[in-house]
Structures are given as C-alpha cells and as structure tokens.
Amino acid sequence: MPLIAVSPFSKPSYVSHTTGDHASLLALIERRFLSRRITLHLTGRDAYANDLEDLFDFKNSPSLNTRIGSAQPPQNDCTP
C-alpha cells in the first residue's frame, strides 16, 4: 500500500520497503503508546502487522530543534 508519512518525526527522503496495510497504523499506535499498559493487541490483524516504525526517527527528529516563533496579534479586531 503506498503511504506518505507526514510527521515531525518522519525521516527525510527515506523510502521504506516494508509491507504495510491499514492495520499497520493501529500496530504503530499500540507499540508507541500502549505497549506499557496492555500486553494484548486489539485485533489479530494488528498483532501481525508491520508497525512502520522504520519511517520515523523518534530519538533524533529533524524538527525537534526547529525554532518556532511567536504569532503576532491580528492587525484588525474582528470581534462582533
């Protein structure tokens, strides 16, 4: 299944050659956020699905050191 990963943790210019399907997204969520709380998968499909973690760099994200500026207040007051 073709997939584009848009995330601040996505590896830049990386092409994965692993097979994934719709259950892979659930497997990724289970592994990243629920693995410490539950030991079972929600379904049998996500138990065997590739979790697509190779698409992401959670330790050295390219955008972790990006400076985020503050927003300026609006020029015109638009309250009714």
Backbone as JSON Lines, residues from 0, in Angstrom:
{"i":0,"aa":"M","n":[0.85,-1.16,0.0],"ca":[0.0,0.0,0.0],"c":[0.9,1.23,0.0]}
{"i":1,"aa":"P","n":[0.75,2.13,-0.93],"ca":[1.54,3.36,-0.92],"c":[1.16,4.21,0.3]}
{"i":2,"aa":"L","n":[2.16,4.81,0.91],"ca":[1.92,5.59,2.12],"c":[2.92,6.72,2.18]}
{"i":3,"aa":"I","n":[2.44,7.9,2.52],"ca":[3.31,9.05,2.77],"c":[3.16,9.39,4.24]}
{"i":4,"aa":"A","n":[4.26,9.38,4.95],"ca":[4.25,9.69,6.38],"c":[4.59,11.17,6.55]}
{"i":5,"aa":"V","n":[3.64,11.93,7.01],"ca":[3.85,13.35,7.27],"c":[3.84,13.53,8.78]}
{"i":6,"aa":"S","n":[5.0,13.81,9.33],"ca":[5.15,13.91,10.77],"c":[6.42,14.67,11.09]}
{"i":7,"aa":"P","n":[6.48,15.34,12.22],"ca":[7.75,15.95,12.61],"c":[8.83,14.91,12.9]}
{"i":8,"aa":"F","n":[8.43,13.64,13.02],"ca":[9.37,12.56,13.29],"c":[9.71,11.74,12.05]}
{"i":9,"aa":"S","n":[9.18,12.09,10.89],"ca":[9.47,11.35,9.66],"c":[10.93,11.53,9.27]}
{"i":10,"aa":"K","n":[11.51,10.46,8.78],"ca":[12.89,10.54,8.28],"c":[12.86,11.24,6.93]}
{"i":11,"aa":"P","n":[13.67,12.28,6.74],"ca":[13.66,12.98,5.46],"c":[14.22,12.12,4.33]}
{"i":12,"aa":"S","n":[13.57,12.15,3.19],"ca":[13.99,11.46,1.97],"c":[14.14,9.96,2.17]}
{"i":13,"aa":"Y","n":[13.4,9.37,3.06],"ca":[13.51,7.94,3.35],"c":[12.41,7.19,2.61]}
{"i":14,"aa":"V","n":[12.79,6.08,1.99],"ca":[11.84,5.2,1.32],"c":[11.89,3.85,2.0]}
{"i":15,"aa":"S","n":[10.76,3.44,2.56],"ca":[10.68,2.15,3.24],"c":[10.27,1.08,2.24]}
{"i":16,"aa":"H","n":[10.82,-0.09,2.39],"ca":[10.47,-1.21,1.52],"c":[9.75,-2.3,2.3]}
{"i":17,"aa":"T","n":[9.2,-1.95,3.46],"ca":[8.42,-2.91,4.23],"c":[6.97,-2.88,3.79]}
{"i":18,"aa":"T","n":[6.28,-3.98,3.98],"ca":[4.88,-4.08,3.6],"c":[4.01,-3.63,4.76]}
{"i":19,"aa":"G","n":[3.04,-2.79,4.45],"ca":[2.13,-2.32,5.46],"c":[0.7,-2.37,4.95]}
{"i":20,"aa":"D","n":[-0.24,-2.3,5.85],"ca":[-1.64,-2.21,5.48],"c":[-2.35,-1.34,6.5]}
{"i":21,"aa":"H","n":[-3.67,-1.3,6.45],"ca":[-4.4,-0.42,7.36],"c":[-4.2,-0.8,8.82]}
{"i":22,"aa":"A","n":[-3.91,-2.04,9.11],"ca":[-3.67,-2.47,10.49],"c":[-2.3,-2.0,10.99]}
{"i":23,"aa":"S","n":[-1.42,-1.6,10.09],"ca":[-0.1,-1.13,10.5],"c":[-0.19,0.15,11.32]}
{"i":24,"aa":"L","n":[-1.13,1.01,11.0],"ca":[-1.29,2.24,11.77],"c":[-1.71,1.92,13.21]}
{"i":25,"aa":"L","n":[-2.6,0.98,13.36],"ca":[-3.02,0.55,14.69],"c":[-1.86,-0.12,15.43]}
{"i":26,"aa":"A","n":[-1.07,-0.91,14.73],"ca":[0.09,-1.56,15.34],"c":[1.11,-0.52,15.82]}
{"i":27,"aa":"L","n":[1.29,0.55,15.05],"ca":[2.21,1.62,15.45],"c":[1.71,2.31,16.71]}
{"i":28,"aa":"I","n":[0.43,2.62,16.77],"ca":[-0.14,3.27,17.96],"c":[-0.01,2.36,19.17]}
{"i":29,"aa":"E","n":[-0.3,1.09,19.0],"ca":[-0.19,0.15,20.12],"c":[1.24,0.05,20.63]}
{"i":30,"aa":"R","n":[2.18,-0.01,19.72],"ca":[3.58,-0.16,20.14],"c":[4.12,1.1,20.8]}
{"i":31,"aa":"R","n":[3.81,2.26,20.25],"ca":[4.35,3.51,20.77],"c":[3.68,3.98,22.05]}
{"i":32,"aa":"F","n":[2.36,3.79,22.15],"ca":[1.63,4.42,23.25],"c":[0.96,3.45,24.22]}
{"i":33,"aa":"L","n":[0.73,2.21,23.82],"ca":[0.0,1.29,24.68],"c":[0.82,0.09,25.13]}
{"i":34,"aa":"S","n":[2.03,-0.06,24.64],"ca":[2.8,-1.28,24.92],"c":[3.09,-1.45,26.41]}
{"i":35,"aa":"R","n":[3.17,-0.38,27.14],"ca":[3.45,-0.49,28.57],"c":[2.19,-0.79,29.38]}
{"i":36,"aa":"R","n":[1.02,-0.5,28.8],"ca":[-0.21,-0.68,29.55],"c":[-0.95,-1.97,29.22]}
{"i":37,"aa":"I","n":[-0.84,-2.44,27.99],"ca":[-1.52,-3.68,27.61],"c":[-0.52,-4.64,27.0]}
{"i":38,"aa":"T","n":[-0.77,-5.9,27.14],"ca":[0.12,-6.89,26.55],"c":[-0.52,-7.54,25.34]}
{"i":39,"aa":"L","n":[-1.81,-7.37,25.15],"ca":[-2.5,-7.96,24.02],"c":[-2.77,-6.92,22.95]}
{"i":40,"aa":"H","n":[-2.86,-7.36,21.74],"ca":[-3.24,-6.47,20.65],"c":[-4.76,-6.4,20.6]}
{"i":41,"aa":"L","n":[-5.27,-5.35,20.0],"ca":[-6.72,-5.18,19.92],"c":[-7.36,-6.18,18.96]}
{"i":42,"aa":"T","n":[-6.66,-6.51,17.89],"ca":[-7.17,-7.5,16.93],"c":[-6.03,-8.41,16.51]}
{"i":43,"aa":"G","n":[-6.37,-9.52,15.88],"ca":[-5.36,-10.42,15.37],"c":[-4.58,-9.84,14.21]}
{"i":44,"aa":"R","n":[-5.24,-8.98,13.42],"ca":[-4.55,-8.4,12.26],"c":[-3.42,-7.48,12.67]}
{"i":45,"aa":"D","n":[-3.66,-6.63,13.67],"ca":[-2.59,-5.72,14.08],"c":[-1.51,-6.43,14.88]}
{"i":46,"aa":"A","n":[-1.79,-7.61,15.41],"ca":[-0.76,-8.38,16.1],"c":[0.33,-8.82,15.12]}
{"i":47,"aa":"Y","n":[-0.03,-9.05,13.87],"ca":[0.93,-9.5,12.85],"c":[1.31,-8.41,11.86]}
{"i":48,"aa":"A","n":[0.75,-7.23,12.0],"ca":[1.03,-6.14,11.06],"c":[2.38,-5.5,11.36]}
{"i":49,"aa":"N","n":[3.03,-5.02,10.32],"ca":[4.27,-4.26,10.47],"c":[3.91,-2.91,11.09]}
{"i":50,"aa":"D","n":[4.65,-2.48,12.11],"ca":[4.29,-1.25,12.8],"c":[4.84,0.02,12.14]}
{"i":51,"aa":"L","n":[5.58,-0.12,11.05],"ca":[6.09,1.02,10.26],"c":[7.0,1.96,11.04]}
{"i":52,"aa":"E","n":[7.59,1.49,12.11],"ca":[8.48,2.36,12.89],"c":[9.74,2.76,12.11]}
{"i":53,"aa":"D","n":[10.06,2.03,11.06],"ca":[11.25,2.39,10.28],"c":[11.07,3.72,9.56]}
{"i":54,"aa":"L","n":[9.84,4.22,9.44],"ca":[9.58,5.5,8.78],"c":[9.93,6.69,9.66]}
{"i":55,"aa":"F","n":[10.08,6.45,10.95],"ca":[10.22,7.55,11.9],"c":[11.51,7.48,12.69]}
{"i":56,"aa":"D","n":[11.97,8.64,13.12],"ca":[13.13,8.75,13.99],"c":[12.65,9.48,15.24]}
{"i":57,"aa":"F","n":[12.27,8.72,16.27],"ca":[11.7,9.31,17.46],"c":[12.75,9.86,18.42]}
{"i":58,"aa":"K","n":[14.01,9.5,18.22],"ca":[15.07,9.99,19.11],"c":[15.78,11.22,18.56]}
{"i":59,"aa":"N","n":[15.94,11.28,17.24],"ca":[16.66,12.39,16.61],"c":[15.82,13.03,15.52]}
{"i":60,"aa":"S","n":[14.66,13.48,15.9],"ca":[13.76,14.06,14.91],"c":[14.4,15.27,14.26]}
{"i":61,"aa":"P","n":[14.3,15.38,12.93],"ca":[14.87,16.54,12.24],"c":[14.23,17.84,12.69]}
{"i":62,"aa":"S","n":[13.0,17.81,13.16],"ca":[12.32,19.04,13.52],"c":[12.32,19.33,15.03]}
{"i":63,"aa":"L","n":[12.99,18.5,15.82],"ca":[12.99,18.76,17.27],"c":[13.71,20.04,17.62]}
{"i":64,"aa":"N","n":[14.7,20.43,16.85],"ca":[15.47,21.63,17.14],"c":[15.04,22.84,16.32]}
{"i":65,"aa":"T","n":[13.92,22.72,15.63],"ca":[13.42,23.83,14.82],"c":[12.84,24.9,15.73]}
{"i":66,"aa":"R","n":[13.25,26.13,15.51],"ca":[12.72,27.24,16.3],"c":[11.32,27.58,15.83]}
{"i":67,"aa":"I","n":[10.46,27.79,16.78],"ca":[9.09,28.19,16.48],"c":[8.9,29.59,17.03]}
{"i":68,"aa":"G","n":[8.59,30.51,16.13],"ca":[8.4,31.89,16.53],"c":[7.01,32.1,17.13]}
{"i":69,"aa":"S","n":[6.83,33.25,17.74],"ca":[5.52,33.56,18.31],"c":[4.68,34.28,17.26]}
{"i":70,"aa":"A","n":[3.39,34.06,17.32],"ca":[2.48,34.7,16.37],"c":[2.21,36.13,16.77]}
{"i":71,"aa":"Q","n":[2.1,36.98,15.79],"ca":[1.77,38.38,16.04],"c":[0.26,38.52,16.26]}
{"i":72,"aa":"P","n":[-0.15,39.48,17.05],"ca":[-1.59,39.68,17.22],"c":[-2.21,40.16,15.9]}
{"i":73,"aa":"P","n":[-3.5,39.95,15.72],"ca":[-4.13,40.36,14.46],"c":[-4.07,41.88,14.28]}
{"i":74,"aa":"Q","n":[-4.0,42.3,13.03],"ca":[-3.94,43.73,12.7],"c":[-5.26,44.43,13.03]}
{"i":75,"aa":"N","n":[-6.37,43.75,12.73],"ca":[-7.69,44.34,12.95],"c":[-8.45,43.48,13.95]}
{"i":76,"aa":"D","n":[-9.16,44.15,14.84],"ca":[-10.0,43.43,15.8],"c":[-11.23,42.92,15.06]}
{"i":77,"aa":"C","n":[-11.49,41.63,15.11],"ca":[-12.6,41.05,14.36],"c":[-13.7,40.53,15.28]}
{"i":78,"aa":"T","n":[-13.75,41.01,16.51],"ca":[-14.82,40.57,17.39],"c":[-16.13,41.24,16.95]}
{"i":79,"aa":"P","n":[-17.24,40.53,17.07],"ca":[-18.53,41.11,16.61],"c":[-19.02,42.22,17.5]}
